[in-house]
């Protein structure tokens, strides 16, 4: 089976014997040394994707006379090493919790290059962000305006803030990952009679001298493969910026257009190409500002999944192989692996689709209709819903599932008291653990008996 370059890490190769390697590391050797399941991350691919987004957006916006910042969305996957790599490639870090903020700071990322999001920030999170000197706190509700302002007053600092908007533009895949329609927990709406909730929040911030209003933020969803949603949202956000300037004389210096850039999960799917999205967005921003008669703002974006998602595969070992007769008389082969929904929740949560390939050898020429399932006590514990695998797949084989870099380890759990897998970075023929495997001792250490 050939490896679709849109789906698999850039360094993935199949050898003459059929075995897979990533960045020159044989996955059989990696499994022997580190065990399974394991997330295998191609460091050079990660760096290249991070650099590629930054360079594509810098070129596109420089062409229209605007600056741009690229934030790595830490929620996709964050570790000290990954935060350091992203920052070394010229990206800033977007965090959504105090834990993500702690990781970015541990990685040595300067506070000025970190943003703090979150719809329900604790006082401790706000205070830590201010102490770290973060470059922006994204306000998500009207009540948060005074909470951040009061914290800034206590700390004796002026807090740089943005306001998260809901634009009414809904884009992406599953309903639960669409984040710009009105009936949801994030942001402040542009809709409403008279002054919108978004405008009320902006005016409230301007009334607090402890706050520096630097911009607005829009995020319209996740796994977006059609850039038209970004363009529609950008126009609405820039319209609000012009209205605020007309009403108050305060022209917002920055606009964040969010992220959600989609990736390929299945062979044949085509991800959004950074250069195309950047050029289209730059043109929309330039055109909208010309129509509104306002100067171009500084733009920021947050491609988390699109950077880390394709760089990583999850390596499993096959256990039970069970042919099951279906109602129509056909047969499906259930291939059970030593992980499951505890290391990739997305198929159970969203019905997300993945593919898989035999990683330890060349399989037979004939394939069977297979479903890859986990070891958990749930019928919905599915890793790959439908995939053609060699008919001789057997216990002990290694199986690789690509495109698991985003939200695999981030959403991982200890369901059924299964320890979470390690993250192993591979580069130039060498492997190193950047997040170690949990052990039963780790689980028991939390249980006070």
C-alpha positions as CSV (number, residue, x, y, z in Angstrom):
1,X,0.0,0.0,0.0
2,X,1.4,3.4,-1.0
3,X,1.5,6.2,1.6
4,X,-0.5,9.3,0.7
5,X,1.9,12.2,1.4
6,X,-1.1,14.4,2.5
7,X,-2.0,11.9,5.3
8,X,1.3,10.4,6.5
9,X,4.3,12.3,8.1
10,X,6.7,13.6,5.5
11,X,9.4,11.3,6.7
12,X,7.3,8.1,6.4
13,X,8.7,5.4,4.1
14,X,7.9,1.8,3.4
15,X,11.0,-0.4,3.0
16,X,11.7,-3.3,0.6
17,X,10.4,-5.7,3.2
18,X,7.2,-3.7,3.7
19,X,8.1,-2.3,7.1
20,X,7.4,1.4,7.9
21,X,10.0,3.9,9.1
22,X,9.6,7.6,10.0
23,X,12.6,10.0,9.6
24,X,14.9,7.0,9.2
25,X,13.7,5.2,12.4
26,X,12.3,1.6,11.8
27,X,9.0,1.4,13.6
28,X,9.8,-2.2,14.6
29,X,12.9,-1.0,16.4
30,X,11.0,1.8,18.0
31,X,8.2,-0.5,19.3
32,X,10.8,-3.0,20.6
33,X,12.5,-0.2,22.6
34,X,9.6,1.9,23.7
35,X,6.6,-0.4,23.5
36,X,3.1,0.3,22.1
37,X,0.9,2.2,21.8
38,X,3.0,5.2,21.1
39,X,2.7,8.5,19.3
40,X,5.5,8.9,16.8
41,X,6.2,12.6,15.8
42,X,8.3,13.6,12.9
43,X,10.2,16.7,14.2
44,X,11.5,17.9,10.9
45,X,8.0,17.7,9.4
46,X,6.6,19.7,12.3
47,X,9.2,22.4,12.0
48,X,8.7,22.6,8.2
49,X,4.9,23.0,8.6
50,X,5.3,25.7,11.2
51,X,7.8,27.5,9.1
52,X,5.7,27.1,6.0
53,X,2.6,28.7,7.6
54,X,4.6,31.6,8.9
55,X,6.4,32.3,5.6
56,X,3.2,31.9,3.5
57,X,1.3,34.4,5.6
58,X,4.2,36.8,5.9
59,X,4.6,36.9,2.1
60,X,0.9,37.3,1.5
61,X,0.3,40.1,4.0
62,X,3.5,41.9,3.2
63,X,2.3,42.1,-0.4
64,X,-0.7,44.2,0.8
65,X,1.2,46.2,3.4
66,X,0.1,44.4,6.6
67,X,2.0,42.6,9.3
68,X,1.0,39.1,10.5
69,X,1.6,36.8,13.5
70,X,1.1,33.1,13.5
71,X,0.2,31.5,16.8
72,X,0.5,27.8,17.3
73,X,-2.8,26.6,18.9
74,X,-1.6,24.6,21.9
75,X,-4.9,22.8,22.4
76,X,-4.0,20.6,19.3
77,X,-1.0,19.2,21.1
78,X,1.4,20.9,23.5
79,X,4.5,19.8,25.2
80,X,7.7,21.6,26.3
81,X,9.6,20.4,23.2
82,X,6.8,21.2,20.8
83,X,6.3,24.7,22.2
84,X,10.0,25.3,21.9
85,X,10.1,24.1,18.3
86,X,7.1,26.3,17.3
87,X,8.8,29.3,18.9
88,X,12.1,28.6,17.3
89,X,10.3,28.6,13.9
90,X,9.0,32.1,14.6
91,X,5.5,31.2,15.9
92,X,3.8,32.5,19.1
93,X,1.8,30.2,21.3
94,X,-1.9,30.3,22.0
95,X,-3.0,28.7,25.3
96,X,-6.5,28.0,26.6
97,X,-5.8,27.0,30.2
98,X,-3.4,27.6,33.0
99,X,-1.8,24.2,32.3
100,X,-1.1,25.1,28.7
101,X,0.3,28.4,29.8
102,X,2.6,26.6,32.3
103,X,3.9,24.4,29.5
104,X,4.7,27.3,27.2
105,X,6.5,29.2,30.0
106,X,8.4,26.0,30.9
107,X,9.6,25.9,27.3
108,X,11.1,29.3,27.6
109,X,8.5,31.1,25.4
110,X,8.5,34.8,26.5
111,X,5.2,36.0,27.9
112,X,4.9,38.6,25.2
113,X,4.7,35.8,22.6
114,X,1.9,33.9,24.5
115,X,-1.9,34.5,24.4
116,X,-4.4,33.2,26.9
117,X,-7.9,32.1,25.8
118,X,-10.7,30.4,27.6
119,X,-14.4,30.9,28.2
120,X,-14.2,30.4,32.0
121,X,-10.8,31.6,33.1
122,X,-10.1,31.4,36.8
123,X,-8.8,34.3,38.8
124,X,-5.5,32.3,39.2
125,X,-5.2,31.9,35.5
126,X,-5.7,35.6,34.8
127,X,-3.3,36.6,37.6
128,X,-0.6,34.1,36.3
129,X,-1.0,35.5,32.7
130,X,-0.6,39.0,33.9
131,X,2.5,38.1,36.0
132,X,4.0,36.4,32.9
133,X,3.4,39.5,30.8
134,X,1.4,37.7,28.2
135,X,0.9,39.5,24.9
136,X,-2.9,39.2,25.1
137,X,-5.8,37.9,27.1
138,X,-8.8,37.1,24.9
139,X,-11.9,38.2,26.8
140,X,-14.8,35.8,26.3
141,X,-17.7,37.4,28.2
142,X,-18.8,40.8,29.5
143,X,-18.3,39.8,33.1
144,X,-14.7,39.0,32.3
145,X,-13.9,42.6,31.4
146,X,-14.1,43.8,35.0
147,X,-12.4,40.6,36.4
148,X,-9.3,41.2,34.1
149,X,-9.3,44.9,34.8
150,X,-9.5,44.4,38.6
151,X,-6.7,41.8,38.5
152,X,-4.6,44.2,36.4
153,X,-5.2,47.0,39.0
154,X,-4.1,44.7,41.8
155,X,-1.0,43.7,39.9
156,X,-0.2,47.3,38.9
157,X,-0.1,46.6,35.2
158,X,-2.1,47.4,32.1
159,X,-3.5,44.3,30.5
160,X,-3.5,43.9,26.7
161,X,-6.9,42.4,25.8
162,X,-8.8,41.2,22.7
163,X,-12.5,40.4,22.5
164,X,-13.6,37.0,21.1
165,X,-16.5,37.5,18.7
166,X,-19.1,35.1,17.3
167,X,-19.7,36.2,13.8
168,X,-22.5,33.9,12.8
169,X,-20.3,32.1,10.3
170,X,-20.4,28.4,10.9
171,X,-17.7,26.3,9.2
172,X,-16.0,22.9,9.6
173,X,-17.1,19.4,10.3
174,X,-19.0,18.1,13.4
175,X,-21.6,20.4,15.1
176,X,-19.5,20.3,18.3
177,X,-16.4,21.8,16.7
178,X,-18.2,24.6,15.0
179,X,-17.6,27.7,17.1
180,X,-19.2,30.7,15.5
181,X,-22.9,30.1,15.5
182,X,-24.9,31.9,18.2
183,X,-26.1,29.0,20.4
184,X,-22.8,28.1,22.0
185,X,-20.5,29.0,24.9
186,X,-17.7,31.0,23.2
187,X,-17.5,34.7,22.6
188,X,-19.7,37.7,22.2
189,X,-22.2,38.0,19.4
190,X,-22.2,40.6,16.6
191,X,-26.0,40.3,16.4
192,X,-28.6,42.0,18.5
193,X,-30.9,45.0,18.6
194,X,-29.0,48.3,19.1
195,X,-25.5,47.8,20.4
196,X,-24.5,44.2,20.0
197,X,-23.0,42.2,23.0
198,X,-19.6,42.5,21.2
199,X,-19.8,46.3,20.9
200,X,-21.0,46.6,24.6
201,X,-17.9,44.6,25.7
202,X,-15.6,46.8,23.5
203,X,-17.0,49.9,25.0
204,X,-16.7,48.5,28.5
205,X,-13.0,47.8,27.9
206,X,-12.3,51.3,26.7
207,X,-13.9,52.6,29.9
208,X,-11.4,50.7,32.0
209,X,-7.9,52.4,32.1
210,X,-6.4,49.2,33.4
211,X,-7.1,47.5,30.0
212,X,-5.4,48.1,26.6
213,X,-7.8,47.1,23.9
214,X,-5.6,45.7,21.1
215,X,-8.0,43.9,18.9
216,X,-10.8,41.4,18.3
217,X,-10.7,37.6,17.7
218,X,-12.8,35.4,15.5
219,X,-12.8,31.6,15.4
220,X,-15.4,29.9,13.1
221,X,-14.7,26.2,13.6
222,X,-12.3,23.3,13.0
223,X,-11.3,21.0,10.2
224,X,-12.3,23.6,7.6
225,X,-11.5,22.7,4.0
226,X,-13.3,25.6,2.3
227,X,-11.7,29.1,2.9
228,X,-14.8,31.0,2.1
229,X,-15.9,30.9,5.7
230,X,-12.8,32.8,6.8
231,X,-13.4,35.4,4.2
232,X,-17.0,36.0,5.3
233,X,-16.0,36.2,9.0
234,X,-13.1,38.6,8.2
235,X,-15.5,41.0,6.5
236,X,-17.9,41.1,9.5
237,X,-15.0,41.5,12.0
238,X,-13.5,44.4,9.9
239,X,-17.0,46.0,9.7
240,X,-17.2,46.0,13.5
241,X,-13.7,47.5,13.7
242,X,-14.7,50.3,11.5
243,X,-17.9,50.9,13.5
244,X,-16.0,51.1,16.8
245,X,-13.5,53.6,15.2
246,X,-16.4,55.8,14.0
247,X,-18.1,55.7,17.4
248,X,-15.1,56.2,19.6
249,X,-12.0,57.2,17.5
250,X,-10.3,54.0,18.7
251,X,-9.0,52.0,15.7
252,X,-8.2,48.4,16.8
253,X,-4.6,47.7,15.8
254,X,-5.0,43.9,15.4
255,X,-7.5,41.3,14.1
256,X,-7.2,37.6,14.8
257,X,-8.9,35.4,12.2
258,X,-8.5,32.2,14.2
259,X,-7.6,28.8,12.8
260,X,-9.4,25.6,12.1
261,X,-7.5,24.9,8.9
262,X,-8.4,21.3,7.8
263,X,-6.0,18.4,7.2
264,X,-6.3,15.2,5.2
265,X,-7.2,12.1,7.3
266,X,-8.0,9.7,4.5
267,X,-6.2,8.9,1.2
268,X,-7.4,11.2,-1.5
269,X,-8.4,14.1,0.8
270,X,-6.7,17.4,0.0
271,X,-5.9,19.8,2.9
272,X,-6.0,23.5,2.7
273,X,-2.8,24.8,1.2
274,X,-1.3,27.6,3.4
275,X,-0.2,29.8,0.5
276,X,-3.6,29.8,-1.0
277,X,-5.4,30.6,2.2
278,X,-3.0,33.3,3.0
279,X,-3.3,35.0,-0.4
280,X,-7.1,34.8,-0.3
281,X,-7.3,36.2,3.2
282,X,-4.9,39.0,2.4
283,X,-6.9,40.0,-0.6
284,X,-10.2,40.0,1.5
285,X,-8.7,42.1,4.3
286,X,-7.2,44.6,1.8
287,X,-10.4,44.9,-0.1
288,X,-12.7,45.2,2.9
289,X,-10.5,47.8,4.5
290,X,-10.4,49.8,1.3
291,X,-14.2,49.7,1.1
292,X,-14.5,50.7,4.8
293,X,-11.9,53.4,4.5
294,X,-9.8,52.1,7.4
295,X,-6.1,51.2,7.5
296,X,-5.1,47.6,7.4
297,X,-4.8,46.0,10.9
298,X,-2.1,43.5,11.9
299,X,-3.5,40.0,11.4
300,X,-3.0,36.9,13.5
301,X,-4.0,33.3,12.8
302,X,-3.8,30.1,14.8
303,X,-3.1,26.9,12.7
304,X,-2.8,24.2,15.4
305,X,-4.1,21.0,13.8
306,X,-2.7,21.9,10.4
307,X,0.8,22.0,11.8
308,X,1.0,19.0,14.1
309,X,-1.8,16.8,12.8
310,X,-0.1,15.2,9.8
311,X,3.3,15.0,11.6
312,X,2.3,12.1,13.9
313,X,1.2,8.6,13.7
314,X,0.0,6.3,16.5
315,X,1.8,2.9,16.6
316,X,-0.2,-0.1,17.9
317,X,0.3,-3.8,18.3
318,X,-2.4,-6.1,17.1
319,X,-4.1,-8.5,19.6
320,X,-7.3,-10.2,18.8
321,X,-8.4,-10.7,15.1
322,X,-12.0,-11.7,14.8
323,X,-14.0,-12.2,11.6
324,X,-17.7,-11.2,12.2
325,X,-20.6,-12.1,9.9
326,X,-22.8,-9.1,9.0
327,X,-26.6,-9.0,8.5
328,X,-26.1,-8.8,4.7
329,X,-24.1,-12.0,4.8
330,X,-20.8,-10.3,4.3
331,X,-17.8,-10.4,6.7
332,X,-16.0,-7.7,8.6
333,X,-12.7,-8.4,10.3
334,X,-12.4,-6.8,13.7
335,X,-8.7,-6.0,14.5
336,X,-8.2,-5.2,18.1
337,X,-5.2,-3.1,19.1
338,X,-3.6,-2.3,22.5
339,X,-4.9,1.2,22.7
340,X,-8.2,2.8,21.6
341,X,-10.4,5.6,22.7
342,X,-8.1,6.5,25.5
343,X,-5.4,7.6,23.1
344,X,-7.7,8.8,20.3
345,X,-11.1,10.0,21.4
346,X,-12.1,11.7,18.1
347,X,-13.7,8.6,16.4
348,X,-16.0,8.0,19.4
349,X,-16.7,11.7,20.1
350,X,-17.1,13.0,16.6
351,X,-17.3,10.0,14.3
352,X,-13.9,11.1,12.9
353,X,-12.5,8.9,10.2
354,X,-8.9,7.6,10.0
355,X,-7.0,5.1,7.9
356,X,-4.4,2.5,9.0
357,X,-1.6,0.4,7.5
358,X,0.4,-2.7,8.5
359,X,3.7,-1.3,9.8
360,X,5.9,-4.3,10.6
361,X,6.0,-6.3,7.3
362,X,4.5,-6.6,3.9
363,X,1.1,-8.1,4.1
364,X,-0.6,-10.6,1.8
365,X,-1.8,-9.5,-1.7
366,X,-5.5,-10.0,-0.8
367,X,-7.2,-7.5,1.6
368,X,-10.3,-7.8,3.8
369,X,-12.8,-5.2,5.0
370,X,-11.6,-4.4,8.5
371,X,-12.5,-2.3,11.5
372,X,-9.7,-1.4,13.9
373,X,-11.0,-1.3,17.5
374,X,-9.5,-0.6,20.9
375,X,-9.3,-2.6,24.1
376,X,-11.8,-0.6,26.2
377,X,-15.2,-1.7,27.5
378,X,-17.2,0.3,25.0
379,X,-18.8,-0.8,21.8
380,X,-18.0,2.7,20.4
381,X,-14.3,2.2,21.1
382,X,-13.4,2.4,17.4
383,X,-10.0,3.6,16.1
384,X,-10.7,3.2,12.3
385,X,-14.2,2.5,11.1
386,X,-13.5,1.1,7.7
387,X,-10.1,0.1,6.2
388,X,-8.8,-2.5,3.8
389,X,-6.1,-4.5,5.6
390,X,-4.1,-7.6,4.4
391,X,-6.1,-10.8,5.0
392,X,-3.2,-12.2,6.9
393,X,-3.1,-9.5,9.6
394,X,-2.4,-11.4,12.8
395,X,-1.7,-11.0,16.5
396,X,1.7,-9.4,17.1
397,X,1.7,-7.3,13.9
398,X,2.3,-3.6,14.2
399,X,-0.4,-1.2,12.9
400,X,0.1,2.5,12.2
401,X,-2.7,5.1,12.2
402,X,-1.6,8.4,10.7
403,X,-2.7,12.0,11.2
404,X,-3.1,11.6,14.9
405,X,-0.9,14.5,16.0
406,X,-3.8,16.9,16.8
407,X,-6.0,16.1,19.7
408,X,-4.8,12.5,20.1
409,X,-2.5,13.0,23.1
410,X,-4.4,16.2,24.1
411,X,-7.7,14.4,24.6
412,X,-6.1,11.2,25.9
413,X,-7.5,9.7,29.1
414,X,-7.0,7.0,31.6
415,X,-10.3,5.3,30.8
416,X,-10.3,1.7,32.2
417,X,-7.1,2.8,34.1
418,X,-5.0,2.5,30.9
419,X,-1.8,4.6,31.2
420,X,-1.4,7.2,28.4
421,X,1.1,6.5,25.7
422,X,4.4,8.3,25.2
423,X,5.2,10.9,22.5
424,X,8.4,10.0,20.7
425,X,10.1,12.5,18.4
426,X,12.0,11.1,15.5
427,X,14.6,12.9,13.4
428,X,17.6,12.0,11.3
429,X,17.4,8.3,12.2
430,X,17.2,8.9,16.0
431,X,14.3,8.7,18.4
432,X,13.8,10.4,21.7
433,X,11.0,10.5,24.2
434,X,9.5,14.0,24.7
435,X,6.5,12.9,26.8
436,X,7.1,9.7,28.7
437,X,4.7,6.8,28.9
438,X,2.5,6.8,32.0
439,X,2.8,3.8,34.3
440,X,0.5,2.1,36.8
441,X,2.6,3.8,39.5
442,X,1.6,7.1,38.1
443,X,-2.1,6.1,38.3
444,X,-1.7,4.7,41.8
445,X,0.2,7.8,43.0
446,X,-3.0,9.9,42.7
447,X,-5.2,7.4,44.6
448,X,-5.0,8.2,48.3
449,X,-6.8,5.0,49.3
